[in-house]
Amino acid sequence: MGKLIVIASGKGGVGKTTLTANLAASLAERGKRVLAIDCDVYLKNLDIVFGMSDDHIWDSGDAFAGRCTVEDAIVHVNGKERLYLLSAPLKAPEDPDGLSEFLLKTAQQLLSENEYDYVLCDCPSGIGRGVDCFFVRGSHVIVVATPDVTSIHDAERVAAVAYENSAEVSMVVNRVRAKAIENGAAPNIDEIIDRVCVKLLGLIPEDKKTAEALNAEQLVIDTKRARSKRAYTNIAARTDGEFTELYKFW
């Protein structure tokens, strides 16, 4: 049976969706069959990051309402073998919590049927029923944070809620600036780990190529001279059970 990976964050704008897309693509490049689900039923973005905003007819809202099947709504990501996408609706449904629970059940069913090796759920930021329902036993919750006090504070709360629901929890710290840490202008990584109290899955450096990739609607791992590309492939390897050292870029 495959693995359910839940990408969460306490604070918005920390790079959660970017991590979801690039981790999913990196896992697919490792030969895994991967489905990425946009679980932010209010503010969908995952299709944009994949460059697929105009390449799907149906979405999860249509499947939830019975206008199509889940299989109809799942599309193959252009140029990526073994990588698939289930987009969130453009307009929030009347029952957003019901849609969130539907997406969880869909992910679990597809995994139980061995349709995918990994299903990645890109959740909304924060906590609440639309997020917490994904924190289930057997899931791997990756909490995304940036090295600032507000993000760390919120990540600590999300990790605690995930633990309460018996999920496996790890953390990715994004937009790390080595010089800021060395100069004392940002918390060091050990301080962040001690505060959030979860194992560290990966570090992603600050990378101006990330914004370029997003604006071009392409993946960071497909962007030339992106210094964070190696970070995503390292996180994918560690997620996939490979014993490899944490990628350090300073």
N, C-alpha and C positions, 0 to 999 in steps of 0.2 A: 504494500500500500504506500502511496506517495505521502508527501509532507505538506501540511498547511502552514504557510508562513504569513504572519500578520505584521504589516508595517504600520507602526503607530508613532505618535509624537504628542507631547503635551502642548507644545506651542506650534502655531502655524508658521509656514515660511522657512522651515529648517532643512528642506530638501528631501522630504519624505517620498514624494511622487517621483522625483528624479532617481532616488535610490531604488524604488520599486522597479522602474522601467529598466534601469541599467543592470540591476541584479538579475532580473528575469531574463534579459538578453544574454548576460554572461553565463547563467545556468544553462540556457539553451545551447550556447556555444560549446558547453561541456558535454553535449550529447543528450541532455535531458529534455523531456517533453514538458513544457511549461505553459501554464495559463495565468495571466495577470488580470485581476478583477478590480475595476474601479469601484470601491465601496463608499466613496464620498457622494452620497445621493443628492447633496445640495450643490456642490461645486466640482463638477467633473473636470479633470485635466489630463488624465492618463493617456487618453487617445491623442491629445495634442503632443505630449512628450514623445509618443511613438511615431508621430507624423501620420496619424490615421484618422484625423478628425473628419475627413470627407470620405472615408472608405468603409463605412458601415451603415446599413439601413436600419437594423434593429438594435436595441439596447436592452439592458437588464430590466428597465421599467416595462418594456413591451412584453418580455417573458413573464414578469411578475403579474401583469394584467391579463395574460393569456392570449395576447395578440400574436405571439409567435412562441416557438420552443426555445429553450436555452441554447440548443445546438444551432438554431437559426441566428441567434444573436452573437455567437462567438465567431470571431473572424481571425484569419491568419495574419500575423504582422508582416508587412511587406519586407522582403529581403532577409527574413529570419526563419531558418528552418526550425521546426519544433516549437515555435513561439506563437501564442494565441492571446487574444484580448477579448474581454467582456466589458464593454463600456457602460458607464452610468448614464441615466437619462439626462437630457438637456434641461428638463424641467422637473423639479422635485415632485414625487408622487404624493397623493393624499395621505398615504400611510408610509412615511419614510422608515419608521422602525420595523414595520412589516417587511419592507423591501430588504433592509439590512439582514433580518433573520432569514429571509428567502435566499440571499446571497451566501450566507454561511451554510445553509442546508445544501445549496447547490454545490458549493466547494467540497463539502464532506462527501456528497454522493459521487461526484466525479472522481474523487480520490479513492473511494471504496470500490469503484468500478475499474480502477487502474487505468483511467483515461489519461492521467497526467502523473509525472514524477513529482512535480511541485505545483501548488496553486498559491499565488501571492495575492494577498488582499491589501490593497492600498486604502487604508481607513482614513476617516476625517481626523483632524487634530483634536486633542482634548479627550475627555472621558464622558460617558453617558451611555444610554442604552444602545445607540447606534454604533458605538465602538466596543463597549464592554462585551457585547454578545459574541464577539469574535475571540475573546480571551477564554478559550476552552481547553480542557485537558487534551494533550496531544498536539496542540498548536505550538509553534515557535514564534513568539512575539519579539520583533526587533524594534526597540525604541530608538528613535532618531533624535539626537540633540545637537546643539551647537555649543561651543565653549563660552557661554555667557550665563550669568546667574539666573535670569528668568527662565531660560530654556532648561537649565539643569534642574531648577526647582520643579518645573512642570513634568520633566522626564521622571523625576523621582516618584511623583504621584502616579503616573501612568504605570510604571514598573510595579508599584505596590499593588495596584488594582489587578494587574495581570497575574501577579503571584497569588493573590487571593483566590483567583479562579483556576489555580493549578496549572497555568501555562508555563512552558519553558520561556525564559526571558533573557535576552542579550541586548547589547547597545552598540550603536554606531555613532561616532562623533564626527560630524560634518563640518566643513569650512574651518579646518584647523590651520592656524597660522603659527608656525614654529617660532618665529621671531617674537610674536606677541606673548607666547608662553615663556620664552627665555627672558623677556624683559619684564615679566610680571604683570603684563597688561591683560592677560587672560588666565583663567584657572588652568593648572597643569592637568594632564590626563589622569594621574593618580588621584588627584582631588575629586575629579568628576566621578571616577569609579567608586570611590569611597562614599560619595554623596548619594549616588543613585543605587548603589549596592547590587549591581548586576555584572556579569562577565562582559568583557569588551570583545565584540566581534570584529570591529574594524575602525579604521581612521581614514577620513577623506580630506585631502588638503584643500585649502582655498584655491580655486581655479577659475580664472577669468574665462576660460573656454566653456565653462558650464553655461553661462548666460548666452554665449554665442550659439551653443548647441540648442538651447531651448528656443531661442528666437528663430533658428533655422528649422525647428521641429525635427531634430535628429538626436540620436543618442550620444551621450558624452563618449561612450566607448568607441563610437564610430567617427569621432572628431579628431583630426590630425593635431598632434602636439598637445593633447589634453593631458596634463600631468596627473589628473585624478583617475585616468583609465585603469592604471595598474591597481589602484585602490579597490575599484569595483570588482575586478577579476580576482583579487585576493579575498575579498569578502565572499564572493561566489564559491571559491574553493573551500573556504572554512565552513560556509553554510552546507556545502555538499559533503562534509565529513572528511575532507583532506587534511592531514596533519601538516600544516604549514605555518610558518612564523607570521606574526602580525606585520603587515606592510608598514614600514617606517620610512618617512621621506625627509628626515632631517638628521 
